[in-house]
């Protein structure tokens, strides 16, 4: 395997930002797998289907156009909620599995962030991080982001939404959100983004050194 960095974690923990920074630092392609599920959820809603309909979700996943990942509407709170609901369907996750695994398997390596990268998509990734933070801190971060985009939800609404998503992600039948046994926990509760980025780079660099030693051996 080439050098793959798997970044998992809870919503609004900072994993996406850190994954993008790591990708830039190491010159690797980056996939925010959460956008895949957001795009699928958005497609289901736009088709007038039920987000709890596994067949509708699977059909949207199989017809997914990756060019849609640049749609700014995918960053909305509604898209996040839709993503969490369609991601609960094993058939949706199965439909997106190969796409993600192919991205991870490209020559040179890659950085992927999501909920099941280190456990399902790239279980043999040389570098694994699990990013988390206290729910109150995550909620405030998300609320500041969404408020800046004109979202009228209150901090209380965002907090309740994150708690629902945490419970749904942890209780999924297939690939529930969990820390891989060999993933390093990075708690960003008390960290600024620059402090978290420095900590993430140190974790990955230590993993890269170990990986290089195995390649020489």
C-alpha positions as CSV (number, residue, x, y, z in Angstrom):
1,X,0.0,0.0,0.0
2,X,1.1,3.6,-0.7
3,X,1.0,6.2,2.0
4,X,-2.7,6.6,2.9
5,X,-3.8,8.9,5.7
6,X,-7.2,7.9,7.2
7,X,-8.9,10.7,9.2
8,X,-12.1,9.7,11.0
9,X,-14.1,11.5,13.7
10,X,-17.3,13.1,14.8
11,X,-19.1,15.9,13.0
12,X,-17.6,19.4,13.4
13,X,-14.5,18.0,15.2
14,X,-12.2,19.6,12.6
15,X,-11.3,16.4,10.7
16,X,-12.1,17.8,7.3
17,X,-10.0,20.9,7.8
18,X,-7.1,18.8,9.2
19,X,-7.3,16.3,6.4
20,X,-7.1,19.1,3.8
21,X,-4.1,20.5,5.5
22,X,-2.4,17.1,5.7
23,X,-3.1,16.6,2.0
24,X,-1.5,19.9,1.1
25,X,1.5,19.3,3.4
26,X,2.2,15.8,1.9
27,X,1.2,16.7,-1.7
28,X,-1.5,14.0,-1.7
29,X,-5.0,14.0,-3.2
30,X,-7.8,14.5,-0.7
31,X,-11.4,13.1,-0.6
32,X,-13.9,14.3,1.9
33,X,-16.1,11.3,1.9
34,X,-18.8,13.1,3.8
35,X,-19.5,15.1,0.7
36,X,-20.4,11.8,-1.1
37,X,-23.2,11.2,1.4
38,X,-24.3,14.8,1.4
39,X,-24.6,14.6,-2.4
40,X,-26.6,11.4,-2.2
41,X,-28.9,12.9,0.4
42,X,-29.4,16.0,-1.7
43,X,-30.2,13.9,-4.7
44,X,-32.8,11.9,-2.8
45,X,-34.5,15.1,-1.5
46,X,-34.4,16.7,-5.0
47,X,-36.0,13.6,-6.4
48,X,-38.9,13.9,-3.9
49,X,-38.0,10.6,-2.3
50,X,-37.9,9.6,1.3
51,X,-34.5,9.8,3.0
52,X,-35.4,6.7,4.9
53,X,-36.0,4.8,1.7
54,X,-32.9,2.6,1.3
55,X,-33.7,1.8,-2.4
56,X,-33.9,5.5,-3.3
57,X,-30.6,6.2,-1.5
58,X,-28.9,3.3,-3.3
59,X,-30.1,4.5,-6.7
60,X,-28.9,8.0,-6.0
61,X,-25.5,6.7,-4.8
62,X,-25.0,4.6,-8.0
63,X,-25.9,7.6,-10.2
64,X,-23.7,10.0,-8.2
65,X,-21.9,12.6,-10.4
66,X,-18.7,13.6,-8.6
67,X,-18.8,17.0,-10.2
68,X,-21.7,17.8,-7.8
69,X,-19.3,17.7,-4.8
70,X,-18.5,21.3,-5.5
71,X,-22.1,22.4,-4.9
72,X,-21.9,25.0,-2.0
73,X,-25.4,23.8,-0.9
74,X,-23.7,20.6,0.3
75,X,-22.3,22.6,3.2
76,X,-25.7,23.4,4.6
77,X,-27.1,22.0,7.8
78,X,-29.9,20.4,5.8
79,X,-27.4,18.5,3.6
80,X,-25.6,17.3,6.7
81,X,-28.8,15.9,8.2
82,X,-29.7,14.3,4.9
83,X,-26.2,12.7,4.7
84,X,-26.5,11.3,8.2
85,X,-29.8,9.6,7.3
86,X,-28.8,8.1,4.0
87,X,-25.5,6.9,5.4
88,X,-27.4,4.7,7.8
89,X,-28.5,2.5,4.9
90,X,-26.1,-0.4,4.3
91,X,-27.1,-0.4,0.6
92,X,-25.9,3.2,0.2
93,X,-22.6,2.5,1.9
94,X,-22.1,-0.5,-0.3
95,X,-22.8,1.5,-3.4
96,X,-20.1,4.1,-2.5
97,X,-17.5,1.6,-1.1
98,X,-15.6,0.9,-4.3
99,X,-15.4,4.6,-5.3
100,X,-13.7,5.4,-1.9
101,X,-11.5,2.3,-2.0
102,X,-10.3,3.2,-5.5
103,X,-9.5,6.7,-4.4
104,X,-7.4,5.3,-1.5
105,X,-5.6,2.9,-3.8
106,X,-4.3,5.4,-6.3
107,X,-0.5,5.4,-6.8
108,X,1.4,7.5,-4.3
109,X,-1.3,7.5,-1.6
110,X,-4.2,9.7,-0.6
111,X,-5.9,11.4,2.3
112,X,-9.5,10.5,3.1
113,X,-11.7,11.8,5.9
114,X,-15.0,10.5,7.1
115,X,-16.6,8.1,9.6
116,X,-15.3,4.7,8.5
117,X,-12.0,5.3,6.7
118,X,-9.7,3.6,9.1
119,X,-12.1,0.7,9.9
120,X,-13.7,-0.1,6.5
121,X,-12.4,1.9,3.5
122,X,-8.6,1.7,4.2
123,X,-8.2,-0.5,7.3
124,X,-4.5,-1.0,6.4
125,X,-3.7,2.7,6.1
126,X,-0.3,3.5,7.6
127,X,-1.5,6.6,9.3
128,X,-4.8,6.8,11.1
129,X,-6.3,9.7,13.2
130,X,-9.5,9.8,15.1
131,X,-10.5,13.5,15.7
132,X,-13.0,14.4,18.4
133,X,-14.0,17.3,20.6
134,X,-16.6,17.9,23.3
135,X,-20.1,18.3,21.7
136,X,-20.5,21.8,23.1
137,X,-17.3,22.9,21.4
138,X,-18.2,21.2,18.1
139,X,-21.7,22.7,18.2
140,X,-20.3,26.2,18.6
141,X,-17.9,25.7,15.7
142,X,-20.6,24.5,13.5
143,X,-23.0,27.2,14.5
144,X,-20.4,29.9,13.7
145,X,-19.8,28.3,10.3
146,X,-23.5,28.0,9.4
147,X,-24.4,31.4,10.8
148,X,-21.8,33.0,8.5
149,X,-23.5,31.4,5.6
150,X,-26.9,32.8,6.6
151,X,-28.3,29.8,8.4
152,X,-30.9,30.9,11.0
153,X,-30.6,27.9,13.3
154,X,-29.8,28.7,16.9
155,X,-26.8,27.3,18.8
156,X,-29.3,25.1,20.7
157,X,-30.7,23.7,17.4
158,X,-27.2,22.9,16.1
159,X,-26.3,21.2,19.4
160,X,-29.4,19.0,19.3
161,X,-28.7,18.2,15.6
162,X,-25.1,17.1,16.4
163,X,-26.3,14.9,19.3
164,X,-28.8,13.2,16.9
165,X,-26.1,12.7,14.3
166,X,-23.7,11.3,16.9
167,X,-26.3,8.8,18.1
168,X,-27.3,7.8,14.5
169,X,-23.6,7.4,13.4
170,X,-22.7,5.3,16.4
171,X,-25.8,3.1,16.0
172,X,-25.5,2.4,12.3
173,X,-26.0,-1.3,11.4
174,X,-23.1,-1.1,8.9
175,X,-19.8,0.6,9.7
176,X,-20.8,2.5,12.8
177,X,-18.7,5.4,13.8
178,X,-15.9,4.1,15.9
179,X,-12.2,4.7,16.5
180,X,-10.0,2.1,14.8
181,X,-7.9,0.1,17.2
182,X,-4.7,1.5,15.7
183,X,-5.9,5.1,15.2
184,X,-4.4,7.9,17.3
185,X,-7.0,10.0,19.1
186,X,-6.7,13.7,18.6
187,X,-9.0,15.7,20.9
188,X,-9.3,19.2,19.6
189,X,-11.5,20.5,22.4
190,X,-8.9,22.9,23.8
191,X,-7.0,23.4,20.6
192,X,-6.9,26.2,18.0
193,X,-6.8,25.1,14.4
194,X,-3.1,25.8,14.2
195,X,-2.4,23.7,17.3
196,X,-4.6,20.9,16.0
197,X,-2.8,21.0,12.6
198,X,0.6,20.8,14.3
199,X,-0.5,17.9,16.4
200,X,-2.0,16.1,13.4
201,X,1.3,16.6,11.4
202,X,3.3,15.1,14.3
203,X,1.1,12.1,14.5
204,X,1.2,11.5,10.8
205,X,4.9,12.1,10.5
206,X,5.6,9.5,13.2
207,X,3.4,7.0,11.2
208,X,5.2,7.9,8.0
209,X,8.6,7.2,9.6
210,X,7.4,3.8,10.7
211,X,5.9,3.1,7.3
212,X,9.1,4.1,5.5
213,X,11.1,1.7,7.7
214,X,8.8,-1.2,6.7
215,X,9.2,-0.3,3.0
216,X,13.0,-0.5,3.3
217,X,12.7,-3.7,5.2
